[in-house]
Amino acid sequence: MRLLHLDPHKRTWILENFSPPRIPFYAILSHTWGRDIDEISFKDIEGGDREYGDTTKLGYEKLRFCQKQVEKDGLRYFWIDTCCIQKSDSVELQKSLNSMFYWYKKATTCYVWLSDVSIGDATNDANREWEMAFTKSRWFKRGWTLQELIAPESVGFFSEEGDFIGDKRQLVSTISNTCNIPSSALEGVELSHFSTEQRFSWAQGRLTSVPEDSAYCLFGIFGVEPTLSYADGVYNERKKMALDKLRKAIKEKELSSKHPNDMIRIGGAFWHDLNTLSEEQLLKLDADLDEYCKWFLDIFPSQYTEAQFMSTKNITNLSQNAGKRMERLLANHSIRYEDLSHFEARTLSWKEAWGRYRDKHAHSQKRIQGFVQNRWYWAREHDDLFKAITAARTLESLMIWRGTWDAS
């Protein structure tokens, strides 16, 4: 990989190549791109003669920001996507995109420069007036920044002026609520503990300038490396093609690495994940299940009169919340959860799914999946009820497994 540093004598920017395992400690920048003409490219800086104070492009301010931070953190090198990759080389581009998650993960620290958040030092702001601007930053809506948020252990957030806002650990609750990502995922829990659909949900609402990048920015999140294929075309069509290719790669990986215990569930909870919990962690799970049970049986119903509670609207609210709460509860303990509702989301038409069920030449598993997807298609108006049933059955199964309830 190429790393950037400032020549201490000439005060010019230098790109230097390194190969594993001899890669020095380095920082890495996460940011939102401005106009292409403003960003520093590989060509701009490869000659090694650009001076520290160069102002011919706005992007040089990002280099100076990083330099100040690495000096403060006792480092020398840093990495920025705009100029540390020779994007005109297709082989290098493929390797770089495949390596990106790893590079962020191995960085000593990641600096997040929020160019649209203008505040003072947020750590001294007792009223947390900075929080609104922070959560509305477009950085949280970009595709590439998802991996840049999750991969590094150390992530520091800075305002437009370069003032420190806080680090990922300090802001985990705010970030989790803003991005709808479980705190455990932000705190370093292995991503394989989260289902494919969960991880895809983290990218919902995020945008990329190039349609194919909607899929390519997720390579590291799923640990796959499909071949890149950029082309002109309608944005949504190109995006769908890339995401379909990504899903195919994920499926192939799952089939080749499936562990037998991954097929065992307690309710909708993965036995393999439950089996890894320590006794202390199981006691915390017990406490959360007790709270869930109180909410399900007492707290939610008590908000309504008997007549109000029995209305279709409120029963539907209970069903929706029951499924979401169970999934969130288990995710906080790094336990994957499966309620099969994702089958409906992938079904294009009832005829397509029914055709797979009726295809006697297809693999038996594919035929069964076709049947389930067909049923989910017709149950779309009631799928929240099925989610609630799975959640309730999971609660009962876990309580019996833990010895809290009897198996009767």
C-alpha positions as CSV (number, residue, x, y, z in Angstrom):
1,M,0.0,0.0,0.0
2,R,1.0,3.6,-0.5
3,L,1.3,5.9,2.5
4,L,1.7,9.7,2.6
5,H,4.1,11.7,4.7
6,L,5.7,15.1,4.8
7,D,9.4,15.4,4.0
8,P,10.7,17.2,7.1
9,H,13.4,19.1,5.3
10,K,11.8,20.0,1.9
11,R,8.3,20.3,3.4
12,T,6.8,18.5,0.4
13,W,4.4,15.6,0.3
14,I,5.9,12.2,-0.4
15,L,4.1,8.9,-1.4
16,E,5.9,5.8,-0.3
17,N,5.2,2.2,-1.1
18,F,5.1,-0.6,1.5
19,S,4.4,-4.3,1.4
20,P,3.3,-6.6,4.2
21,P,4.6,-7.4,6.8
22,R,6.8,-4.3,6.8
23,I,4.1,-1.6,7.0
24,P,4.7,1.1,9.6
25,F,2.1,2.4,12.0
26,Y,-0.2,4.8,10.1
27,A,-3.4,6.9,10.4
28,I,-6.2,6.9,7.9
29,L,-8.6,9.6,6.8
30,S,-12.4,9.1,6.3
31,H,-14.2,12.0,4.7
32,T,-16.8,12.9,2.1
33,W,-15.6,13.9,-1.3
34,G,-16.0,17.4,-2.7
35,R,-15.9,18.1,-6.4
36,D,-13.4,16.0,-8.3
37,I,-11.5,19.1,-9.3
38,D,-11.0,20.0,-5.6
39,E,-9.7,16.6,-4.4
40,I,-6.0,15.7,-4.5
41,S,-5.3,12.9,-7.0
42,F,-2.4,10.4,-7.4
43,K,-1.1,12.5,-10.3
44,D,-1.1,15.7,-8.3
45,I,1.3,14.3,-5.7
46,E,3.2,11.4,-7.2
47,G,6.2,13.6,-8.2
48,G,7.0,14.5,-4.5
49,D,7.4,18.2,-5.2
50,R,4.1,19.6,-3.9
51,E,4.7,21.8,-0.9
52,Y,3.0,21.7,2.4
53,G,1.4,25.1,1.9
54,D,0.0,24.4,-1.6
55,T,-3.4,26.0,-2.0
56,T,-4.1,25.3,-5.7
57,K,-6.7,22.7,-4.7
58,L,-9.0,22.8,-1.6
59,G,-8.1,19.1,-1.0
60,Y,-4.6,20.1,0.3
61,E,-6.4,21.3,3.5
62,K,-7.2,17.6,4.2
63,L,-3.6,16.7,3.9
64,R,-2.6,19.5,6.3
65,F,-5.3,18.4,8.7
66,C,-4.0,14.8,8.7
67,Q,-0.4,16.0,9.2
68,K,-1.3,18.0,12.3
69,Q,-3.1,15.0,13.7
70,V,-0.4,12.4,13.1
71,E,2.2,14.7,14.6
72,K,0.0,15.1,17.7
73,D,-0.4,11.3,17.8
74,G,3.3,10.5,17.4
75,L,2.9,9.0,13.9
76,R,4.5,9.8,10.6
77,Y,2.4,8.2,7.9
78,F,-1.2,8.5,6.8
79,W,-3.5,7.2,4.0
80,I,-6.1,9.0,2.0
81,D,-8.2,7.4,-0.7
82,T,-8.1,10.3,-3.1
83,C,-4.4,10.2,-3.8
84,C,-2.9,7.0,-2.4
85,I,-4.5,4.8,-5.1
86,Q,-3.6,5.0,-8.8
87,K,-7.2,4.6,-10.0
88,S,-6.3,4.6,-13.7
89,D,-4.7,1.2,-13.1
90,S,-7.6,-1.3,-13.0
91,V,-5.5,-4.1,-11.4
92,E,-4.4,-1.7,-8.6
93,L,-8.0,-0.4,-8.2
94,Q,-9.4,-4.0,-7.8
95,K,-6.7,-4.8,-5.2
96,S,-7.3,-1.6,-3.3
97,L,-11.0,-2.0,-3.1
98,N,-10.5,-5.6,-1.9
99,S,-8.0,-4.4,0.7
100,M,-9.8,-1.3,1.9
101,F,-11.6,-2.9,4.9
102,Y,-8.3,-4.5,6.0
103,W,-6.4,-1.2,5.6
104,Y,-9.0,0.6,7.8
105,K,-9.0,-2.2,10.3
106,K,-5.2,-2.2,10.7
107,A,-4.8,1.6,10.9
108,T,-3.6,2.8,14.3
109,T,-6.4,5.4,14.2
110,C,-9.0,6.7,11.8
111,Y,-9.7,10.5,11.5
112,V,-13.2,11.3,10.4
113,W,-13.3,14.9,9.1
114,L,-16.8,16.2,9.0
115,S,-16.7,19.1,6.5
116,D,-20.4,20.0,7.2
117,V,-20.2,20.2,11.0
118,S,-19.0,23.5,12.3
119,I,-18.7,23.6,16.1
120,G,-16.2,24.2,18.9
121,D,-14.6,21.5,21.0
122,A,-17.6,19.2,21.6
123,T,-16.0,17.5,24.5
124,N,-16.4,20.7,26.5
125,D,-20.0,21.3,25.5
126,A,-22.1,20.1,28.5
127,N,-25.4,21.0,26.7
128,R,-24.4,18.7,23.7
129,E,-25.5,21.4,21.3
130,W,-23.2,19.9,18.7
131,E,-25.1,16.6,18.6
132,M,-27.8,17.7,16.1
133,A,-25.2,18.9,13.5
134,F,-23.2,15.7,14.1
135,T,-26.1,13.3,13.5
136,K,-27.2,15.2,10.4
137,S,-23.7,15.1,8.7
138,R,-23.8,13.7,5.2
139,W,-20.9,11.5,6.3
140,F,-23.5,9.2,7.8
141,K,-25.3,8.9,4.5
142,R,-22.4,7.9,2.3
143,G,-21.8,4.3,1.2
144,W,-18.0,4.1,1.6
145,T,-18.1,5.5,5.1
146,L,-19.9,2.5,6.5
147,Q,-16.8,0.3,6.4
148,E,-14.8,3.2,7.6
149,L,-17.0,3.5,10.7
150,I,-17.0,-0.2,11.5
151,A,-13.5,-1.5,10.6
152,P,-11.1,0.6,12.7
153,E,-10.9,0.0,16.4
154,S,-10.0,3.7,17.0
155,V,-12.1,6.3,15.2
156,G,-12.0,10.0,16.1
157,F,-14.5,12.6,14.8
158,F,-13.4,16.1,14.0
159,S,-15.4,19.2,13.0
160,E,-14.8,21.3,9.8
161,E,-12.3,23.5,11.8
162,G,-10.4,20.4,13.0
163,D,-11.8,20.5,16.5
164,F,-12.1,17.1,18.2
165,I,-15.7,16.0,18.8
166,G,-15.2,12.6,20.3
167,D,-14.2,9.0,19.5
168,K,-16.3,6.0,18.4
169,R,-16.3,4.5,21.9
170,Q,-17.5,7.8,23.5
171,L,-20.2,8.4,20.9
172,V,-21.3,4.8,20.4
173,S,-24.9,5.3,21.6
174,T,-25.4,8.4,19.4
175,I,-23.8,6.7,16.4
176,S,-25.9,3.5,16.9
177,N,-29.1,5.5,16.9
178,T,-28.1,7.6,13.9
179,C,-27.1,4.6,11.8
180,N,-29.4,1.9,13.1
181,I,-26.3,-0.3,13.7
182,P,-26.1,-2.3,17.0
183,S,-23.6,-1.0,19.4
184,S,-21.8,-4.4,19.5
185,A,-21.0,-4.1,15.8
186,L,-19.4,-0.7,16.4
187,E,-17.5,-2.1,19.4
188,G,-15.7,-4.8,17.3
189,V,-17.9,-7.9,17.5
190,E,-17.1,-10.2,14.6
191,L,-19.4,-9.3,11.7
192,S,-20.2,-12.9,11.0
193,H,-22.4,-12.8,14.1
194,F,-24.8,-10.5,12.2
195,S,-27.0,-11.9,9.5
196,T,-26.6,-11.0,5.9
197,E,-29.9,-9.0,5.9
198,Q,-28.8,-7.2,9.1
199,R,-25.6,-6.0,7.5
200,F,-27.4,-5.0,4.3
201,S,-29.8,-3.0,6.4
202,W,-26.9,-0.9,7.7
203,A,-26.4,0.4,4.2
204,Q,-30.0,1.4,3.6
205,G,-30.3,5.1,2.8
206,R,-26.6,5.5,2.0
207,L,-25.5,6.9,-1.3
208,T,-22.6,6.5,-3.7
209,S,-21.8,8.7,-6.7
210,V,-21.1,5.7,-8.8
211,P,-23.9,3.1,-8.9
212,E,-21.7,0.0,-8.7
213,D,-20.0,1.4,-5.6
214,S,-23.3,0.7,-3.7
215,A,-22.2,-2.9,-3.8
216,Y,-18.4,-2.5,-3.9
217,C,-18.3,-0.5,-0.7
218,L,-19.7,-3.6,1.1
219,F,-17.0,-6.0,0.1
220,G,-15.3,-5.8,3.5
221,I,-18.5,-6.0,5.4
222,F,-19.2,-9.4,3.9
223,G,-15.7,-10.6,3.3
224,V,-16.1,-11.3,-0.4
225,E,-14.2,-10.1,-3.5
226,P,-16.3,-10.1,-6.7
227,T,-14.7,-8.8,-9.8
228,L,-15.2,-5.1,-10.5
229,S,-17.3,-4.1,-13.5
230,Y,-17.9,-0.4,-14.1
231,A,-19.9,0.8,-17.1
232,D,-22.3,3.5,-18.3
233,G,-26.0,3.0,-17.8
234,V,-29.1,3.8,-15.8
235,Y,-28.0,4.3,-12.2
236,N,-30.6,2.0,-10.6
237,E,-30.1,-0.7,-13.1
238,R,-26.3,-0.7,-12.7
239,K,-26.7,-0.6,-8.9
240,K,-29.0,-3.6,-9.0
241,M,-26.7,-5.6,-11.2
242,A,-23.8,-5.0,-8.8
243,L,-25.8,-5.8,-5.7
244,D,-27.1,-9.0,-7.3
245,K,-23.5,-10.0,-8.1
246,L,-22.6,-9.2,-4.5
247,R,-25.4,-11.4,-3.1
248,K,-24.4,-14.2,-5.3
249,A,-20.8,-14.0,-4.0
250,I,-22.1,-14.0,-0.4
251,K,-24.3,-17.0,-1.0
252,E,-21.4,-18.9,-2.5
253,K,-19.2,-18.1,0.5
254,E,-22.0,-19.2,2.9
255,L,-22.4,-22.5,1.1
256,S,-18.7,-23.2,1.1
257,S,-18.1,-22.4,4.7
258,K,-21.4,-23.4,6.4
259,H,-20.8,-24.9,9.8
260,P,-23.3,-27.7,10.9
261,N,-24.1,-25.9,14.1
262,D,-25.2,-22.8,12.0
263,M,-28.3,-24.8,11.0
264,I,-29.4,-25.3,14.6
265,R,-31.8,-22.7,16.1
266,I,-33.5,-22.1,19.4
267,G,-36.6,-20.4,18.1
268,G,-35.0,-18.0,15.6
269,A,-31.7,-17.7,17.5
270,F,-28.5,-19.3,16.2
271,W,-27.4,-22.1,18.6
272,H,-23.8,-21.7,17.4
273,D,-23.8,-18.1,18.8
274,L,-25.6,-19.0,22.0
275,N,-23.1,-21.7,22.7
276,T,-20.2,-19.3,22.7
277,L,-21.6,-17.1,25.5
278,S,-19.9,-17.3,28.9
279,E,-21.9,-17.8,32.1
280,E,-21.6,-14.0,32.8
281,Q,-22.9,-13.2,29.4
282,L,-25.8,-15.7,29.7
283,L,-26.8,-14.1,33.0
284,K,-27.0,-10.7,31.1
285,L,-29.1,-12.4,28.4
286,D,-31.4,-13.8,31.1
287,A,-31.9,-10.3,32.5
288,D,-32.7,-8.9,29.0
289,L,-35.2,-11.7,28.3
290,D,-36.9,-11.0,31.6
291,E,-37.2,-7.3,30.5
292,Y,-38.5,-8.3,27.1
293,C,-41.1,-10.6,28.7
294,K,-42.3,-7.8,31.0
295,W,-42.6,-5.4,28.0
296,F,-44.5,-8.0,26.0
297,L,-47.0,-9.1,28.8
298,D,-47.3,-5.9,30.9
299,I,-45.8,-2.7,29.7
300,F,-47.2,-2.6,26.1
301,P,-50.7,-3.8,27.0
302,S,-50.9,-1.4,30.0
303,Q,-50.8,1.6,27.6
304,Y,-54.3,0.9,26.4
305,T,-57.8,0.1,27.6
306,E,-59.0,-3.4,26.8
307,A,-60.9,-2.1,23.8
308,Q,-58.0,-0.1,22.5
309,F,-55.6,-2.9,22.9
310,M,-57.7,-5.2,20.9
311,S,-57.8,-2.9,17.9
312,T,-56.1,-4.1,14.7
313,K,-53.7,-1.1,14.7
314,N,-52.4,-1.7,18.2
315,I,-52.1,-5.4,17.8
316,T,-50.1,-4.7,14.6
317,N,-47.9,-2.3,16.6
318,L,-47.3,-5.0,19.2
319,S,-46.4,-7.5,16.4
320,Q,-44.0,-5.1,14.7
321,N,-42.2,-4.1,17.9
322,A,-42.0,-7.7,19.1
323,G,-40.0,-8.7,16.1
324,K,-37.7,-5.7,16.1
325,R,-37.1,-5.8,19.8
326,M,-36.2,-9.5,19.7
327,E,-33.7,-9.0,16.8
328,R,-32.2,-6.0,18.6
329,L,-32.0,-7.8,21.9
330,L,-30.1,-10.8,20.4
331,A,-27.9,-8.6,18.3
332,N,-26.7,-6.8,21.5
333,H,-25.4,-10.2,22.6
334,S,-23.9,-10.9,19.2
335,I,-26.5,-13.6,18.5
336,R,-27.8,-13.9,15.0
337,Y,-31.5,-14.2,14.5
338,E,-33.6,-15.6,11.6
339,D,-37.3,-15.2,11.2
340,L,-37.4,-16.0,7.4
341,S,-39.1,-12.7,6.6
342,H,-36.2,-11.8,4.3
343,F,-37.6,-14.4,1.8
344,E,-40.5,-12.1,1.0
345,A,-38.2,-9.2,0.4
346,R,-36.4,-11.1,-2.3
347,T,-39.5,-12.5,-4.1
348,L,-40.2,-10.7,-7.3
349,S,-43.5,-12.4,-8.0
350,W,-45.6,-15.3,-6.7
351,K,-45.3,-17.0,-10.1
352,E,-41.5,-16.9,-10.1
353,A,-41.3,-18.5,-6.6
354,W,-44.1,-21.0,-7.4
355,G,-42.4,-22.0,-10.6
356,R,-39.2,-22.9,-8.6
357,Y,-41.3,-25.0,-6.2
358,R,-43.0,-26.8,-9.2
359,D,-39.7,-27.3,-11.1
360,K,-39.0,-31.1,-10.6
361,H,-35.6,-30.7,-12.1
362,A,-34.4,-28.2,-9.5
363,H,-32.6,-29.1,-6.3
364,S,-34.9,-30.1,-3.5
365,Q,-33.6,-27.2,-1.3
366,K,-34.3,-24.7,-4.0
367,R,-37.9,-26.0,-4.4
368,I,-38.6,-25.8,-0.7
369,Q,-37.2,-22.2,-0.6
370,G,-39.5,-21.4,-3.6
371,F,-42.5,-22.6,-1.6
372,V,-41.5,-20.5,1.5
373,Q,-41.0,-17.5,-0.7
374,N,-44.3,-18.0,-2.4
375,R,-46.1,-18.2,1.0
376,W,-44.3,-15.0,2.2
377,Y,-45.4,-13.2,-1.0
378,W,-49.0,-13.9,-0.2
379,A,-48.5,-13.1,3.5
380,R,-47.1,-9.6,2.8
381,E,-50.0,-7.8,4.5
382,H,-49.6,-10.0,7.5
383,D,-45.8,-10.6,7.6
384,D,-45.5,-8.6,10.9
385,L,-47.7,-11.2,12.5
386,F,-45.4,-13.9,11.5
387,K,-42.4,-12.0,12.8
388,A,-44.2,-11.6,16.1
389,I,-45.0,-15.3,16.3
390,T,-41.3,-16.1,15.7
391,A,-40.3,-13.6,18.3
392,A,-42.7,-15.0,20.9
393,R,-41.7,-18.6,20.1
394,T,-38.0,-17.6,20.4
395,L,-38.7,-16.1,23.8
396,E,-40.5,-19.2,25.0
397,S,-37.7,-21.5,23.6
398,L,-34.9,-19.5,25.2
399,M,-36.7,-19.3,28.6
400,I,-37.1,-23.1,28.5
401,W,-33.5,-23.6,27.5
402,R,-32.3,-21.4,30.4
403,G,-34.5,-23.2,32.8
404,T,-36.7,-20.2,33.6
405,W,-39.9,-21.8,32.3
406,D,-41.0,-25.4,32.1
407,A,-41.2,-27.3,28.9
408,S,-44.9,-27.9,29.1
